[in-house]
Amino acid sequence: MEEKKVHDVAVVGCGPAGLSAAINAAIRKKDIVILGSEFCSPKLHRAPRIDNYLGLPGVSGEELRQAALKHVAQFGLEVRPARVETIIPLDDRFQLLTRTEVYEAKTVILATGVVEVATLPGEEEFLGRGVSYCATCDGPLFSGQPVAVISDLGEGEEEANYLAGIASQVYYIPLYSASYKLNPKVTVLQARPRAIHGLTGVEGLVLADGTKLDVTGVFIIREATNPDRLVPGLDMRGTAIAVDREQRTNIPGLFAAGDCTGRPYQLAKAVGEGQVAALSAVRYLDQLR
Ligand SMILES: Cc1cc2nc3c(=O)[nH]c(=O)nc-3n(C[C@H](O)[C@H](O)[C@H](O)COP(=O)(O)OP(=O)(O)OC[C@H]3O[C@@H](n4cnc5c(N)ncnc54)[C@H](O)[C@@H]3O)c2cc1C
């Protein structure tokens, strides 16, 4: 069997923090894999005019986004559009699970950004008892049962299509507008979810108009994943990943940068922390030798 490649650095997230980390690690000749969303980064894209990024007054987020992707490409790096669902720290490396692949790396830089959204009533209560953020991990538990997928982004369509082969019924609730690429077995509902309910586990999902869907599983796909759910055992300070001044987390070999480490949610901080995280990862790798 072919041995799995173990990268020096896996960068999770392809916003300004992740791309800055990748470029800085590439300059130090490290082997890098960047795992990001299909669009890097929706947040930067939405910034209409940026006046506080040194040297580029009035630049739009979209201009910077394109320039950053071009810069990364000049280093021969490419972003693999893959949503990381779980990161497992092993003795000498990390395993990063996406829906279809497993990647391995000696160090990981988390640069997943932050999306401040309220959780649905019932979401925390039934997490692990019918509520899930990962169809690949938990889909098989719902074999032959009805489920709903609530998604902020197009990647949820892949999750719903995957579940269509397992569940008895899949409702897809997109919280974005686009043309959907869905298996005909998936039912699209243009609705807002209001609450998840049940007794010991999920028994249904209530929509804003009062309709109740009889489902036993609810999959929630958001732009940013709560980091402590991505990496078991990760220390947090409130909703931010706890890091020191070298962007080290409590897990050796795991670093974090950008909005995911807390306020201020700003571009220059993200780019700067990306660089520090990369240099710390390089130092960590050099010590392993
Ligand atoms: C409207 C608006 C205006 C703004 N204006 C300014 C401004 O004027 N000045 C300023 O300094 N800042 C501004 N910002 C803030 C700035 O855009 C952010 O601080 C910056 O984008 C943060 O970079 P980041 O890399 O940490 O996170 P993000 O840019 O959010 O990137 C994170 C990336 O990681 C991906 N990701 C998340 N989870 C996973 C996963 N599990 N697997 C794979 N990929 C994942 C996300 O999809 C995303 O692409 C503005 C933001 C907005 C929305």
The ligand as an SDF file (V2000), in Angstrom:
LIG
                    3D

 53 58  0  0  0  0  0  0  0  0999 V2000
  -17.7600   43.7990    5.5740 C   0  0  0  0  0  0  0  0  0  0  0  0
  -16.3960   43.6490    6.1810 C   0  0  0  0  0  0  0  0  0  0  0  0
  -15.5360   44.7210    6.1890 C   0  0  0  0  0  0  0  0  0  0  0  0
  -14.2560   44.6080    6.7570 C   0  0  0  0  0  0  0  0  0  0  0  0
  -13.4290   45.6850    6.7310 N   0  0  0  0  0  0  0  0  0  0  0  0
  -12.2010   45.5990    7.2790 C   0  0  0  0  0  0  0  0  0  0  0  0
  -11.3280   46.7380    7.2570 C   0  0  0  0  0  0  0  0  0  0  0  0
  -11.6510   47.8010    6.7460 O   0  0  0  0  0  0  0  0  0  0  0  0
  -10.0970   46.5870    7.8630 N   0  0  0  0  0  0  0  0  0  0  0  0
   -9.6820   45.4120    8.4280 C   0  0  0  0  0  0  0  0  0  0  0  0
   -8.5650   45.3550    8.9200 O   0  0  0  0  0  0  0  0  0  0  0  0
  -10.5000   44.3230    8.4510 N   0  0  0  0  0  0  0  0  0  0  0  0
  -11.7330   44.4000    7.8920 C   0  0  0  0  0  0  0  0  0  0  0  0
  -12.5680   43.2950    7.9310 N   0  0  0  0  0  0  0  0  0  0  0  0
  -12.1430   42.0950    8.6640 C   0  0  0  0  0  0  0  0  0  0  0  0
  -11.2180   41.1580    7.8460 C   0  0  0  0  0  0  0  0  0  0  0  0
  -11.8380   40.7970    6.6310 O   0  0  0  0  0  0  0  0  0  0  0  0
  -10.9330   39.9090    8.6930 C   0  0  0  0  0  0  0  0  0  0  0  0
  -10.3390   40.3120    9.9120 O   0  0  0  0  0  0  0  0  0  0  0  0
  -10.0190   38.9310    7.9680 C   0  0  0  0  0  0  0  0  0  0  0  0
  -10.6200   38.4390    6.7910 O   0  0  0  0  0  0  0  0  0  0  0  0
   -9.6690   37.7630    8.9060 C   0  0  0  0  0  0  0  0  0  0  0  0
   -8.8680   36.8510    8.2460 O   0  0  0  0  0  0  0  0  0  0  0  0
   -8.7900   35.3000    8.6880 P   0  0  0  0  0  0  0  0  0  0  0  0
   -7.8640   34.6510    7.7220 O   0  0  0  0  0  0  0  0  0  0  0  0
   -8.4980   35.2120   10.1310 O   0  0  0  0  0  0  0  0  0  0  0  0
  -10.2690   34.7470    8.5350 O   0  0  0  0  0  0  0  0  0  0  0  0
  -11.2370   34.6790    7.2390 P   0  0  0  0  0  0  0  0  0  0  0  0
  -10.9230   35.7970    6.2790 O   0  0  0  0  0  0  0  0  0  0  0  0
  -12.6190   34.5950    7.7840 O   0  0  0  0  0  0  0  0  0  0  0  0
  -10.8270   33.3270    6.5460 O   0  0  0  0  0  0  0  0  0  0  0  0
  -11.0560   32.0700    7.1340 C   0  0  0  0  0  0  0  0  0  0  0  0
  -11.2060   31.0380    6.0250 C   0  0  0  0  0  0  0  0  0  0  0  0
  -11.1460   29.7250    6.5800 O   0  0  0  0  0  0  0  0  0  0  0  0
  -12.1750   28.9240    5.9940 C   0  0  0  0  0  0  0  0  0  0  0  0
  -12.5160   27.8370    6.9130 N   0  0  0  0  0  0  0  0  0  0  0  0
  -13.1830   27.9130    8.0830 C   0  0  0  0  0  0  0  0  0  0  0  0
  -13.3170   26.7050    8.6430 N   0  0  0  0  0  0  0  0  0  0  0  0
  -12.6980   25.8340    7.8100 C   0  0  0  0  0  0  0  0  0  0  0  0
  -12.5000   24.4120    7.8350 C   0  0  0  0  0  0  0  0  0  0  0  0
  -12.9580   23.6590    8.8440 N   0  0  0  0  0  0  0  0  0  0  0  0
  -11.8330   23.8240    6.7940 N   0  0  0  0  0  0  0  0  0  0  0  0
  -11.3670   24.5810    5.7650 C   0  0  0  0  0  0  0  0  0  0  0  0
  -11.5310   25.9380    5.6830 N   0  0  0  0  0  0  0  0  0  0  0  0
  -12.1900   26.5410    6.6960 C   0  0  0  0  0  0  0  0  0  0  0  0
  -13.3270   29.9280    5.8000 C   0  0  0  0  0  0  0  0  0  0  0  0
  -14.3040   29.4520    4.9060 O   0  0  0  0  0  0  0  0  0  0  0  0
  -12.5440   31.1450    5.2780 C   0  0  0  0  0  0  0  0  0  0  0  0
  -12.3220   31.0720    3.8880 O   0  0  0  0  0  0  0  0  0  0  0  0
  -13.8390   43.3870    7.3470 C   0  0  0  0  0  0  0  0  0  0  0  0
  -14.7110   42.2940    7.3210 C   0  0  0  0  0  0  0  0  0  0  0  0
  -15.9660   42.4050    6.7550 C   0  0  0  0  0  0  0  0  0  0  0  0
  -16.8880   41.2150    6.7580 C   0  0  0  0  0  0  0  0  0  0  0  0
  1  2  1  0
  2  3  1  0
  2 52  2  0
  3  4  2  0
  4  5  1  0
  4 50  1  0
  5  6  2  0
  6  7  1  0
  6 13  1  0
  7  8  2  0
  7  9  1  0
  9 10  1  0
 10 11  2  0
 10 12  1  0
 12 13  2  0
 13 14  1  0
 14 15  1  0
 14 50  1  0
 15 16  1  0
 16 17  1  0
 16 18  1  0
 18 19  1  0
 18 20  1  0
 20 21  1  0
 20 22  1  0
 22 23  1  0
 23 24  1  0
 24 25  2  0
 24 26  1  0
 24 27  1  0
 27 28  1  0
 28 29  2  0
 28 30  1  0
 28 31  1  0
 31 32  1  0
 32 33  1  0
 33 34  1  0
 33 48  1  0
 34 35  1  0
 35 36  1  0
 35 46  1  0
 36 37  1  0
 36 45  1  0
 37 38  2  0
 38 39  1  0
 39 40  1  0
 39 45  2  0
 40 41  1  0
 40 42  2  0
 42 43  1  0
 43 44  2  0
 44 45  1  0
 46 47  1  0
 46 48  1  0
 48 49  1  0
 50 51  2  0
 51 52  1  0
 52 53  1  0
M  END
$$$$
